[in-house]
Amino acid sequence: MRIGAVIVVVWLIIGLVAAGQRGYLGGSSSSCTEAGTIAVTVIAGPLNYVGVNPKVECTVPQPSE
């Protein structure tokens, strides 16, 4: 069980490094799209270095008037 936890932590750290290298962590996440893209980049982990470039498109409904 410990080796699995170590693998998951290393996987996520690699994804976090990839997000940082792409410049996603430099500013504040002001939209759903930016936050989603950062999240899937971190989750993709080492796959970012073999050509995976995850992007998220999302829209937030406007409040009713």
mmCIF file as Biopython writes it, N, C-alpha, C and O atoms, coordinates in Angstrom:
data_model
#
loop_
_atom_site.group_PDB
_atom_site.id
_atom_site.type_symbol
_atom_site.label_atom_id
_atom_site.label_alt_id
_atom_site.label_comp_id
_atom_site.label_asym_id
_atom_site.label_entity_id
_atom_site.label_seq_id
_atom_site.pdbx_PDB_ins_code
_atom_site.Cartn_x
_atom_site.Cartn_y
_atom_site.Cartn_z
_atom_site.occupancy
_atom_site.B_iso_or_equiv
_atom_site.auth_seq_id
_atom_site.auth_asym_id
_atom_site.pdbx_PDB_model_num
ATOM 1   N N  . MET A ? 1  ? 0.825   -1.191 0.000   1.0 0.0 1  A 1 
ATOM 2   C CA . MET A ? 1  ? 0.000   0.000  0.000   1.0 0.0 1  A 1 
ATOM 3   C C  . MET A ? 1  ? 0.874   1.262  0.000   1.0 0.0 1  A 1 
ATOM 4   O O  . MET A ? 1  ? 0.531   2.251  -0.648  1.0 0.0 1  A 1 
ATOM 5   N N  . ARG A ? 2  ? 1.975   1.232  0.707   1.0 0.0 2  A 1 
ATOM 6   C CA . ARG A ? 2  ? 2.845   2.411  0.769   1.0 0.0 2  A 1 
ATOM 7   C C  . ARG A ? 2  ? 3.457   2.729  -0.582  1.0 0.0 2  A 1 
ATOM 8   O O  . ARG A ? 2  ? 3.609   3.899  -0.933  1.0 0.0 2  A 1 
ATOM 9   N N  . ILE A ? 3  ? 3.816   1.693  -1.352  1.0 0.0 3  A 1 
ATOM 10  C CA . ILE A ? 3  ? 4.431   1.945  -2.648  1.0 0.0 3  A 1 
ATOM 11  C C  . ILE A ? 3  ? 3.416   2.601  -3.583  1.0 0.0 3  A 1 
ATOM 12  O O  . ILE A ? 3  ? 3.782   3.446  -4.399  1.0 0.0 3  A 1 
ATOM 13  N N  . GLY A ? 4  ? 2.150   2.217  -3.470  1.0 0.0 4  A 1 
ATOM 14  C CA . GLY A ? 4  ? 1.100   2.836  -4.283  1.0 0.0 4  A 1 
ATOM 15  C C  . GLY A ? 4  ? 0.930   4.305  -3.937  1.0 0.0 4  A 1 
ATOM 16  O O  . GLY A ? 4  ? 0.763   5.139  -4.827  1.0 0.0 4  A 1 
ATOM 17  N N  . ALA A ? 5  ? 0.970   4.623  -2.661  1.0 0.0 5  A 1 
ATOM 18  C CA . ALA A ? 5  ? 0.843   6.013  -2.229  1.0 0.0 5  A 1 
ATOM 19  C C  . ALA A ? 5  ? 2.022   6.844  -2.718  1.0 0.0 5  A 1 
ATOM 20  O O  . ALA A ? 5  ? 1.850   7.987  -3.140  1.0 0.0 5  A 1 
ATOM 21  N N  . VAL A ? 6  ? 3.205   6.275  -2.662  1.0 0.0 6  A 1 
ATOM 22  C CA . VAL A ? 6  ? 4.402   6.974  -3.137  1.0 0.0 6  A 1 
ATOM 23  C C  . VAL A ? 6  ? 4.297   7.223  -4.635  1.0 0.0 6  A 1 
ATOM 24  O O  . VAL A ? 6  ? 4.642   8.307  -5.106  1.0 0.0 6  A 1 
ATOM 25  N N  . ILE A ? 7  ? 3.830   6.243  -5.384  1.0 0.0 7  A 1 
ATOM 26  C CA . ILE A ? 7  ? 3.675   6.404  -6.829  1.0 0.0 7  A 1 
ATOM 27  C C  . ILE A ? 7  ? 2.678   7.515  -7.149  1.0 0.0 7  A 1 
ATOM 28  O O  . ILE A ? 7  ? 2.925   8.332  -8.037  1.0 0.0 7  A 1 
ATOM 29  N N  . VAL A ? 8  ? 1.560   7.551  -6.437  1.0 0.0 8  A 1 
ATOM 30  C CA . VAL A ? 8  ? 0.551   8.594  -6.675  1.0 0.0 8  A 1 
ATOM 31  C C  . VAL A ? 8  ? 1.116   9.973  -6.361  1.0 0.0 8  A 1 
ATOM 32  O O  . VAL A ? 8  ? 0.904   10.914 -7.127  1.0 0.0 8  A 1 
ATOM 33  N N  . VAL A ? 9  ? 1.818   10.107 -5.268  1.0 0.0 9  A 1 
ATOM 34  C CA . VAL A ? 9  ? 2.389   11.404 -4.882  1.0 0.0 9  A 1 
ATOM 35  C C  . VAL A ? 9  ? 3.422   11.861 -5.909  1.0 0.0 9  A 1 
ATOM 36  O O  . VAL A ? 9  ? 3.423   13.028 -6.302  1.0 0.0 9  A 1 
ATOM 37  N N  . VAL A ? 10 ? 4.297   10.965 -6.347  1.0 0.0 10 A 1 
ATOM 38  C CA . VAL A ? 10 ? 5.299   11.317 -7.355  1.0 0.0 10 A 1 
ATOM 39  C C  . VAL A ? 10 ? 4.610   11.699 -8.662  1.0 0.0 10 A 1 
ATOM 40  O O  . VAL A ? 10 ? 5.018   12.659 -9.316  1.0 0.0 10 A 1 
ATOM 41  N N  . TRP A ? 11 ? 3.565   10.955 -9.053  1.0 0.0 11 A 1 
ATOM 42  C CA . TRP A ? 11 ? 2.795   11.236 -10.274 1.0 0.0 11 A 1 
ATOM 43  C C  . TRP A ? 11 ? 2.252   12.670 -10.225 1.0 0.0 11 A 1 
ATOM 44  O O  . TRP A ? 11 ? 2.399   13.429 -11.183 1.0 0.0 11 A 1 
ATOM 45  N N  . LEU A ? 12 ? 1.624   13.032 -9.098  1.0 0.0 12 A 1 
ATOM 46  C CA . LEU A ? 12 ? 1.029   14.366 -8.967  1.0 0.0 12 A 1 
ATOM 47  C C  . LEU A ? 12 ? 2.092   15.462 -8.916  1.0 0.0 12 A 1 
ATOM 48  O O  . LEU A ? 12 ? 1.873   16.556 -9.436  1.0 0.0 12 A 1 
ATOM 49  N N  . ILE A ? 13 ? 3.223   15.188 -8.303  1.0 0.0 13 A 1 
ATOM 50  C CA . ILE A ? 13 ? 4.314   16.172 -8.264  1.0 0.0 13 A 1 
ATOM 51  C C  . ILE A ? 13 ? 4.829   16.437 -9.675  1.0 0.0 13 A 1 
ATOM 52  O O  . ILE A ? 13 ? 5.098   17.583 -10.034 1.0 0.0 13 A 1 
ATOM 53  N N  . ILE A ? 14 ? 4.967   15.383 -10.474 1.0 0.0 14 A 1 
ATOM 54  C CA . ILE A ? 14 ? 5.409   15.563 -11.862 1.0 0.0 14 A 1 
ATOM 55  C C  . ILE A ? 14 ? 4.390   16.396 -12.627 1.0 0.0 14 A 1 
ATOM 56  O O  . ILE A ? 14 ? 4.769   17.259 -13.419 1.0 0.0 14 A 1 
ATOM 57  N N  . GLY A ? 15 ? 3.109   16.152 -12.404 1.0 0.0 15 A 1 
ATOM 58  C CA . GLY A ? 15 ? 2.065   16.951 -13.050 1.0 0.0 15 A 1 
ATOM 59  C C  . GLY A ? 15 ? 2.104   18.402 -12.615 1.0 0.0 15 A 1 
ATOM 60  O O  . GLY A ? 15 ? 1.876   19.303 -13.422 1.0 0.0 15 A 1 
ATOM 61  N N  . LEU A ? 16 ? 2.387   18.629 -11.357 1.0 0.0 16 A 1 
ATOM 62  C CA . LEU A ? 16 ? 2.486   19.991 -10.839 1.0 0.0 16 A 1 
ATOM 63  C C  . LEU A ? 16 ? 3.677   20.717 -11.463 1.0 0.0 16 A 1 
ATOM 64  O O  . LEU A ? 16 ? 3.584   21.901 -11.785 1.0 0.0 16 A 1 
ATOM 65  N N  . VAL A ? 17 ? 4.780   20.017 -11.632 1.0 0.0 17 A 1 
ATOM 66  C CA . VAL A ? 17 ? 5.947   20.600 -12.292 1.0 0.0 17 A 1 
ATOM 67  C C  . VAL A ? 17 ? 5.608   20.957 -13.739 1.0 0.0 17 A 1 
ATOM 68  O O  . VAL A ? 17 ? 5.989   22.023 -14.224 1.0 0.0 17 A 1 
ATOM 69  N N  . ALA A ? 18 ? 4.897   20.070 -14.424 1.0 0.0 18 A 1 
ATOM 70  C CA . ALA A ? 18 ? 4.508   20.331 -15.813 1.0 0.0 18 A 1 
ATOM 71  C C  . ALA A ? 18 ? 3.600   21.555 -15.905 1.0 0.0 18 A 1 
ATOM 72  O O  . ALA A ? 18 ? 3.754   22.370 -16.815 1.0 0.0 18 A 1 
ATOM 73  N N  . ALA A ? 19 ? 2.661   21.693 -14.980 1.0 0.0 19 A 1 
ATOM 74  C CA . ALA A ? 19 ? 1.779   22.862 -14.968 1.0 0.0 19 A 1 
ATOM 75  C C  . ALA A ? 19 ? 2.583   24.136 -14.732 1.0 0.0 19 A 1 
ATOM 76  O O  . ALA A ? 19 ? 2.306   25.170 -15.339 1.0 0.0 19 A 1 
ATOM 77  N N  . GLY A ? 20 ? 3.564   24.063 -13.861 1.0 0.0 20 A 1 
ATOM 78  C CA . GLY A ? 20 ? 4.421   25.218 -13.615 1.0 0.0 20 A 1 
ATOM 79  C C  . GLY A ? 20 ? 5.244   25.589 -14.826 1.0 0.0 20 A 1 
ATOM 80  O O  . GLY A ? 20 ? 5.413   26.772 -15.122 1.0 0.0 20 A 1 
ATOM 81  N N  . GLN A ? 21 ? 5.764   24.590 -15.538 1.0 0.0 21 A 1 
ATOM 82  C CA . GLN A ? 21 ? 6.569   24.851 -16.727 1.0 0.0 21 A 1 
ATOM 83  C C  . GLN A ? 21 ? 5.736   25.468 -17.850 1.0 0.0 21 A 1 
ATOM 84  O O  . GLN A ? 21 ? 6.258   26.230 -18.663 1.0 0.0 21 A 1 
ATOM 85  N N  . ARG A ? 22 ? 4.460   25.145 -17.895 1.0 0.0 22 A 1 
ATOM 86  C CA . ARG A ? 22 ? 3.575   25.709 -18.911 1.0 0.0 22 A 1 
ATOM 87  C C  . ARG A ? 22 ? 3.072   27.091 -18.523 1.0 0.0 22 A 1 
ATOM 88  O O  . ARG A ? 22 ? 2.380   27.737 -19.310 1.0 0.0 22 A 1 
ATOM 89  N N  . GLY A ? 23 ? 3.404   27.548 -17.342 1.0 0.0 23 A 1 
ATOM 90  C CA . GLY A ? 23 ? 3.025   28.882 -16.916 1.0 0.0 23 A 1 
ATOM 91  C C  . GLY A ? 23 ? 1.622   28.990 -16.345 1.0 0.0 23 A 1 
ATOM 92  O O  . GLY A ? 23 ? 1.091   30.092 -16.211 1.0 0.0 23 A 1 
ATOM 93  N N  . TYR A ? 24 ? 1.016   27.855 -16.006 1.0 0.0 24 A 1 
ATOM 94  C CA . TYR A ? 24 ? -0.346  27.862 -15.486 1.0 0.0 24 A 1 
ATOM 95  C C  . TYR A ? 24 ? -0.421  28.337 -14.038 1.0 0.0 24 A 1 
ATOM 96  O O  . TYR A ? 24 ? -1.480  28.776 -13.590 1.0 0.0 24 A 1 
ATOM 97  N N  . LEU A ? 25 ? 0.669   28.259 -13.312 1.0 0.0 25 A 1 
ATOM 98  C CA . LEU A ? 25 ? 0.642   28.566 -11.885 1.0 0.0 25 A 1 
ATOM 99  C C  . LEU A ? 25 ? 1.098   29.989 -11.571 1.0 0.0 25 A 1 
ATOM 100 O O  . LEU A ? 25 ? 1.179   30.362 -10.401 1.0 0.0 25 A 1 
ATOM 101 N N  . GLY A ? 26 ? 1.390   30.772 -12.572 1.0 0.0 26 A 1 
ATOM 102 C CA . GLY A ? 26 ? 1.925   32.104 -12.365 1.0 0.0 26 A 1 
ATOM 103 C C  . GLY A ? 26 ? 0.933   33.117 -11.821 1.0 0.0 26 A 1 
ATOM 104 O O  . GLY A ? 26 ? 1.325   34.014 -11.075 1.0 0.0 26 A 1 
ATOM 105 N N  . GLY A ? 27 ? -0.318  33.001 -12.167 1.0 0.0 27 A 1 
ATOM 106 C CA . GLY A ? 27 ? -1.316  33.981 -11.748 1.0 0.0 27 A 1 
ATOM 107 C C  . GLY A ? 27 ? -2.447  33.303 -11.008 1.0 0.0 27 A 1 
ATOM 108 O O  . GLY A ? 27 ? -2.368  32.131 -10.640 1.0 0.0 27 A 1 
ATOM 109 N N  . SER A ? 28 ? -3.504  34.074 -10.799 1.0 0.0 28 A 1 
ATOM 110 C CA . SER A ? 28 ? -4.650  33.512 -10.105 1.0 0.0 28 A 1 
ATOM 111 C C  . SER A ? 28 ? -5.590  32.840 -11.103 1.0 0.0 28 A 1 
ATOM 112 O O  . SER A ? 28 ? -5.723  33.286 -12.243 1.0 0.0 28 A 1 
ATOM 113 N N  . SER A ? 29 ? -6.228  31.781 -10.669 1.0 0.0 29 A 1 
ATOM 114 C CA . SER A ? 29 ? -7.193  31.084 -11.511 1.0 0.0 29 A 1 
ATOM 115 C C  . SER A ? 29 ? -8.521  31.827 -11.446 1.0 0.0 29 A 1 
ATOM 116 O O  . SER A ? 29 ? -9.307  31.639 -10.518 1.0 0.0 29 A 1 
ATOM 117 N N  . SER A ? 30 ? -8.758  32.665 -12.434 1.0 0.0 30 A 1 
ATOM 118 C CA . SER A ? 30 ? -9.940  33.505 -12.375 1.0 0.0 30 A 1 
ATOM 119 C C  . SER A ? 30 ? -11.118 32.917 -13.122 1.0 0.0 30 A 1 
ATOM 120 O O  . SER A ? 30 ? -12.202 33.501 -13.103 1.0 0.0 30 A 1 
ATOM 121 N N  . SER A ? 31 ? -10.946 31.777 -13.782 1.0 0.0 31 A 1 
ATOM 122 C CA . SER A ? 31 ? -12.076 31.201 -14.491 1.0 0.0 31 A 1 
ATOM 123 C C  . SER A ? 31 ? -12.101 29.690 -14.314 1.0 0.0 31 A 1 
ATOM 124 O O  . SER A ? 31 ? -11.122 29.066 -13.906 1.0 0.0 31 A 1 
ATOM 125 N N  . CYS A ? 32 ? -13.243 29.138 -14.634 1.0 0.0 32 A 1 
ATOM 126 C CA . CYS A ? 32 ? -13.432 27.690 -14.565 1.0 0.0 32 A 1 
ATOM 127 C C  . CYS A ? 32 ? -12.487 26.988 -15.527 1.0 0.0 32 A 1 
ATOM 128 O O  . CYS A ? 32 ? -11.934 25.939 -15.199 1.0 0.0 32 A 1 
ATOM 129 N N  . THR A ? 33 ? -12.301 27.553 -16.698 1.0 0.0 33 A 1 
ATOM 130 C CA . THR A ? 33 ? -11.436 26.949 -17.710 1.0 0.0 33 A 1 
ATOM 131 C C  . THR A ? 33 ? -9.995  26.873 -17.224 1.0 0.0 33 A 1 
ATOM 132 O O  . THR A ? 33 ? -9.347  25.838 -17.378 1.0 0.0 33 A 1 
ATOM 133 N N  . GLU A ? 34 ? -9.491  27.943 -16.646 1.0 0.0 34 A 1 
ATOM 134 C CA . GLU A ? 34 ? -8.106  27.950 -16.155 1.0 0.0 34 A 1 
ATOM 135 C C  . GLU A ? 34 ? -7.921  26.957 -15.014 1.0 0.0 34 A 1 
ATOM 136 O O  . GLU A ? 34 ? -6.946  26.206 -14.996 1.0 0.0 34 A 1 
ATOM 137 N N  . ALA A ? 35 ? -8.842  26.949 -14.073 1.0 0.0 35 A 1 
ATOM 138 C CA . ALA A ? 35 ? -8.739  26.029 -12.935 1.0 0.0 35 A 1 
ATOM 139 C C  . ALA A ? 35 ? -8.844  24.579 -13.395 1.0 0.0 35 A 1 
ATOM 140 O O  . ALA A ? 35 ? -8.115  23.719 -12.901 1.0 0.0 35 A 1 
ATOM 141 N N  . GLY A ? 36 ? -9.732  24.303 -14.323 1.0 0.0 36 A 1 
ATOM 142 C CA . GLY A ? 36 ? -9.886  22.949 -14.842 1.0 0.0 36 A 1 
ATOM 143 C C  . GLY A ? 36 ? -8.662  22.477 -15.594 1.0 0.0 36 A 1 
ATOM 144 O O  . GLY A ? 36 ? -8.248  21.325 -15.461 1.0 0.0 36 A 1 
ATOM 145 N N  . THR A ? 37 ? -8.077  23.369 -16.389 1.0 0.0 37 A 1 
ATOM 146 C CA . THR A ? 37 ? -6.877  23.019 -17.144 1.0 0.0 37 A 1 
ATOM 147 C C  . THR A ? 37 ? -5.717  22.710 -16.203 1.0 0.0 37 A 1 
ATOM 148 O O  . THR A ? 37 ? -4.964  21.764 -16.435 1.0 0.0 37 A 1 
ATOM 149 N N  . ILE A ? 38 ? -5.571  23.492 -15.158 1.0 0.0 38 A 1 
ATOM 150 C CA . ILE A ? 38 ? -4.520  23.222 -14.174 1.0 0.0 38 A 1 
ATOM 151 C C  . ILE A ? 38 ? -4.752  21.865 -13.520 1.0 0.0 38 A 1 
ATOM 152 O O  . ILE A ? 38 ? -3.816  21.081 -13.364 1.0 0.0 38 A 1 
ATOM 153 N N  . ALA A ? 39 ? -5.994  21.589 -13.137 1.0 0.0 39 A 1 
ATOM 154 C CA . ALA A ? 39 ? -6.299  20.323 -12.456 1.0 0.0 39 A 1 
ATOM 155 C C  . ALA A ? 39 ? -6.009  19.116 -13.345 1.0 0.0 39 A 1 
ATOM 156 O O  . ALA A ? 39 ? -5.379  18.160 -12.892 1.0 0.0 39 A 1 
ATOM 157 N N  . VAL A ? 40 ? -6.455  19.143 -14.601 1.0 0.0 40 A 1 
ATOM 158 C CA . VAL A ? 40 ? -6.221  17.978 -15.451 1.0 0.0 40 A 1 
ATOM 159 C C  . VAL A ? 40 ? -4.751  17.850 -15.843 1.0 0.0 40 A 1 
ATOM 160 O O  . VAL A ? 40 ? -4.277  16.742 -16.090 1.0 0.0 40 A 1 
ATOM 161 N N  . THR A ? 41 ? -4.031  18.953 -15.903 1.0 0.0 41 A 1 
ATOM 162 C CA . THR A ? 41 ? -2.591  18.884 -16.180 1.0 0.0 41 A 1 
ATOM 163 C C  . THR A ? 41 ? -1.871  18.194 -15.029 1.0 0.0 41 A 1 
ATOM 164 O O  . THR A ? 41 ? -0.997  17.358 -15.256 1.0 0.0 41 A 1 
ATOM 165 N N  . VAL A ? 42 ? -2.232  18.538 -13.801 1.0 0.0 42 A 1 
ATOM 166 C CA . VAL A ? 42 ? -1.615  17.901 -12.632 1.0 0.0 42 A 1 
ATOM 167 C C  . VAL A ? 42 ? -1.983  16.423 -12.586 1.0 0.0 42 A 1 
ATOM 168 O O  . VAL A ? 42 ? -1.130  15.584 -12.298 1.0 0.0 42 A 1 
ATOM 169 N N  . ILE A ? 43 ? -3.238  16.094 -12.865 1.0 0.0 43 A 1 
ATOM 170 C CA . ILE A ? 43 ? -3.673  14.701 -12.825 1.0 0.0 43 A 1 
ATOM 171 C C  . ILE A ? 43 ? -3.006  13.883 -13.927 1.0 0.0 43 A 1 
ATOM 172 O O  . ILE A ? 43 ? -2.719  12.703 -13.725 1.0 0.0 43 A 1 
ATOM 173 N N  . ALA A ? 44 ? -2.754  14.485 -15.083 1.0 0.0 44 A 1 
ATOM 174 C CA . ALA A ? 44 ? -2.110  13.764 -16.188 1.0 0.0 44 A 1 
ATOM 175 C C  . ALA A ? 44 ? -0.673  13.388 -15.853 1.0 0.0 44 A 1 
ATOM 176 O O  . ALA A ? 44 ? -0.129  12.445 -16.428 1.0 0.0 44 A 1 
ATOM 177 N N  . GLY A ? 45 ? -0.058  14.114 -14.934 1.0 0.0 45 A 1 
ATOM 178 C CA . GLY A ? 45 ? 1.279   13.758 -14.453 1.0 0.0 45 A 1 
ATOM 179 C C  . GLY A ? 45 ? 2.304   13.633 -15.559 1.0 0.0 45 A 1 
ATOM 180 O O  . GLY A ? 45 ? 2.434   14.532 -16.390 1.0 0.0 45 A 1 
ATOM 181 N N  . PRO A ? 46 ? 3.045   12.513 -15.581 1.0 0.0 46 A 1 
ATOM 182 C CA . PRO A ? 46 ? 4.124   12.328 -16.555 1.0 0.0 46 A 1 
ATOM 183 C C  . PRO A ? 46 ? 3.630   12.245 -18.001 1.0 0.0 46 A 1 
ATOM 184 O O  . PRO A ? 46 ? 4.425   12.391 -18.929 1.0 0.0 46 A 1 
ATOM 185 N N  . LEU A ? 47 ? 2.348   12.016 -18.203 1.0 0.0 47 A 1 
ATOM 186 C CA . LEU A ? 47 ? 1.816   11.956 -19.565 1.0 0.0 47 A 1 
ATOM 187 C C  . LEU A ? 47 ? 1.988   13.292 -20.286 1.0 0.0 47 A 1 
ATOM 188 O O  . LEU A ? 47 ? 1.978   13.341 -21.516 1.0 0.0 47 A 1 
ATOM 189 N N  . ASN A ? 48 ? 2.144   14.366 -19.530 1.0 0.0 48 A 1 
ATOM 190 C CA . ASN A ? 48 ? 2.381   15.679 -20.127 1.0 0.0 48 A 1 
ATOM 191 C C  . ASN A ? 48 ? 3.667   15.705 -20.948 1.0 0.0 48 A 1 
ATOM 192 O O  . ASN A ? 48 ? 3.794   16.497 -21.882 1.0 0.0 48 A 1 
ATOM 193 N N  . TYR A ? 49 ? 4.606   14.852 -20.606 1.0 0.0 49 A 1 
ATOM 194 C CA . TYR A ? 49 ? 5.904   14.844 -21.279 1.0 0.0 49 A 1 
ATOM 195 C C  . TYR A ? 49 ? 5.958   13.894 -22.475 1.0 0.0 49 A 1 
ATOM 196 O O  . TYR A ? 49 ? 6.992   13.778 -23.133 1.0 0.0 49 A 1 
ATOM 197 N N  . VAL A ? 50 ? 4.851   13.219 -22.752 1.0 0.0 50 A 1 
ATOM 198 C CA . VAL A ? 50 ? 4.797   12.342 -23.931 1.0 0.0 50 A 1 
ATOM 199 C C  . VAL A ? 50 ? 3.744   12.825 -24.925 1.0 0.0 50 A 1 
ATOM 200 O O  . VAL A ? 50 ? 3.278   12.055 -25.765 1.0 0.0 50 A 1 
ATOM 201 N N  . GLY A ? 51 ? 3.372   14.096 -24.828 1.0 0.0 51 A 1 
ATOM 202 C CA . GLY A ? 51 ? 2.491   14.687 -25.827 1.0 0.0 51 A 1 
ATOM 203 C C  . GLY A ? 51 ? 1.088   15.012 -25.369 1.0 0.0 51 A 1 
ATOM 204 O O  . GLY A ? 51 ? 0.343   15.639 -26.122 1.0 0.0 51 A 1 
ATOM 205 N N  . VAL A ? 52 ? 0.692   14.624 -24.186 1.0 0.0 52 A 1 
ATOM 206 C CA . VAL A ? 52 ? -0.648  14.943 -23.709 1.0 0.0 52 A 1 
ATOM 207 C C  . VAL A ? 52 ? -0.678  16.415 -23.307 1.0 0.0 52 A 1 
ATOM 208 O O  . VAL A ? 52 ? 0.168   16.874 -22.540 1.0 0.0 52 A 1 
ATOM 209 N N  . ASN A ? 53 ? -1.642  17.138 -23.821 1.0 0.0 53 A 1 
ATOM 210 C CA . ASN A ? 53 ? -1.798  18.544 -23.473 1.0 0.0 53 A 1 
ATOM 211 C C  . ASN A ? 53 ? -3.273  18.786 -23.144 1.0 0.0 53 A 1 
ATOM 212 O O  . ASN A ? 53 ? -4.022  19.307 -23.971 1.0 0.0 53 A 1 
ATOM 213 N N  . PRO A ? 54 ? -3.686  18.403 -21.925 1.0 0.0 54 A 1 
ATOM 214 C CA . PRO A ? 54 ? -5.105  18.486 -21.588 1.0 0.0 54 A 1 
ATOM 215 C C  . PRO A ? 54 ? -5.584  19.928 -21.452 1.0 0.0 54 A 1 
ATOM 216 O O  . PRO A ? 54 ? -4.898  20.780 -20.887 1.0 0.0 54 A 1 
ATOM 217 N N  . LYS A ? 55 ? -6.760  20.176 -21.977 1.0 0.0 55 A 1 
ATOM 218 C CA . LYS A ? 55 ? -7.411  21.487 -21.859 1.0 0.0 55 A 1 
ATOM 219 C C  . LYS A ? 55 ? -8.853  21.249 -21.450 1.0 0.0 55 A 1 
ATOM 220 O O  . LYS A ? 55 ? -9.445  20.231 -21.807 1.0 0.0 55 A 1 
ATOM 221 N N  . VAL A ? 56 ? -9.410  22.174 -20.712 1.0 0.0 56 A 1 
ATOM 222 C CA . VAL A ? 56 ? -10.801 22.088 -20.272 1.0 0.0 56 A 1 
ATOM 223 C C  . VAL A ? 56 ? -11.540 23.317 -20.761 1.0 0.0 56 A 1 
ATOM 224 O O  . VAL A ? 56 ? -11.055 24.441 -20.633 1.0 0.0 56 A 1 
ATOM 225 N N  . GLU A ? 57 ? -12.703 23.098 -21.316 1.0 0.0 57 A 1 
ATOM 226 C CA . GLU A ? 57 ? -13.595 24.183 -21.699 1.0 0.0 57 A 1 
ATOM 227 C C  . GLU A ? 57 ? -14.837 24.077 -20.824 1.0 0.0 57 A 1 
ATOM 228 O O  . GLU A ? 57 ? -15.467 23.020 -20.781 1.0 0.0 57 A 1 
ATOM 229 N N  . CYS A ? 58 ? -15.193 25.125 -20.141 1.0 0.0 58 A 1 
ATOM 230 C CA . CYS A ? 58 ? -16.413 25.092 -19.345 1.0 0.0 58 A 1 
ATOM 231 C C  . CYS A ? 58 ? -17.016 26.489 -19.282 1.0 0.0 58 A 1 
ATOM 232 O O  . CYS A ? 58 ? -16.322 27.498 -19.409 1.0 0.0 58 A 1 
ATOM 233 N N  . THR A ? 59 ? -18.299 26.512 -19.088 1.0 0.0 59 A 1 
ATOM 234 C CA . THR A ? 59 ? -18.999 27.789 -18.943 1.0 0.0 59 A 1 
ATOM 235 C C  . THR A ? 59 ? -19.803 27.752 -17.666 1.0 0.0 59 A 1 
ATOM 236 O O  . THR A ? 59 ? -20.353 26.714 -17.297 1.0 0.0 59 A 1 
ATOM 237 N N  . VAL A ? 60 ? -19.871 28.851 -17.010 1.0 0.0 60 A 1 
ATOM 238 C CA . VAL A ? 60 ? -20.619 28.988 -15.781 1.0 0.0 60 A 1 
ATOM 239 C C  . VAL A ? 60 ? -21.898 29.742 -16.101 1.0 0.0 60 A 1 
ATOM 240 O O  . VAL A ? 60 ? -21.847 30.807 -16.717 1.0 0.0 60 A 1 
ATOM 241 N N  . PRO A ? 61 ? -23.049 29.209 -15.692 1.0 0.0 61 A 1 
ATOM 242 C CA . PRO A ? 61 ? -24.300 29.917 -16.002 1.0 0.0 61 A 1 
ATOM 243 C C  . PRO A ? 61 ? -24.359 31.281 -15.320 1.0 0.0 61 A 1 
ATOM 244 O O  . PRO A ? 61 ? -23.893 31.444 -14.193 1.0 0.0 61 A 1 
ATOM 245 N N  . GLN A ? 62 ? -24.927 32.239 -16.004 1.0 0.0 62 A 1 
ATOM 246 C CA . GLN A ? 62 ? -25.098 33.573 -15.448 1.0 0.0 62 A 1 
ATOM 247 C C  . GLN A ? 62 ? -26.282 33.587 -14.483 1.0 0.0 62 A 1 
ATOM 248 O O  . GLN A ? 62 ? -27.254 32.858 -14.680 1.0 0.0 62 A 1 
ATOM 249 N N  . PRO A ? 63 ? -26.202 34.399 -13.458 1.0 0.0 63 A 1 
ATOM 250 C CA . PRO A ? 63 ? -27.335 34.485 -12.518 1.0 0.0 63 A 1 
ATOM 251 C C  . PRO A ? 63 ? -28.560 35.079 -13.217 1.0 0.0 63 A 1 
ATOM 252 O O  . PRO A ? 63 ? -28.445 35.888 -14.138 1.0 0.0 63 A 1 
ATOM 253 N N  . SER A ? 64 ? -29.712 34.660 -12.759 1.0 0.0 64 A 1 
ATOM 254 C CA . SER A ? 64 ? -30.947 35.183 -13.356 1.0 0.0 64 A 1 
ATOM 255 C C  . SER A ? 64 ? -31.161 36.627 -12.940 1.0 0.0 64 A 1 
ATOM 256 O O  . SER A ? 64 ? -30.666 37.070 -11.904 1.0 0.0 64 A 1 
ATOM 257 N N  . GLU A ? 65 ? -31.889 37.337 -13.745 1.0 0.0 65 A 1 
ATOM 258 C CA . GLU A ? 65 ? -32.112 38.754 -13.457 1.0 0.0 65 A 1 
ATOM 259 C C  . GLU A ? 65 ? -33.391 38.987 -12.713 1.0 0.0 65 A 1 
ATOM 260 O O  . GLU A ? 65 ? -33.722 40.130 -12.396 1.0 0.0 65 A 1 
#
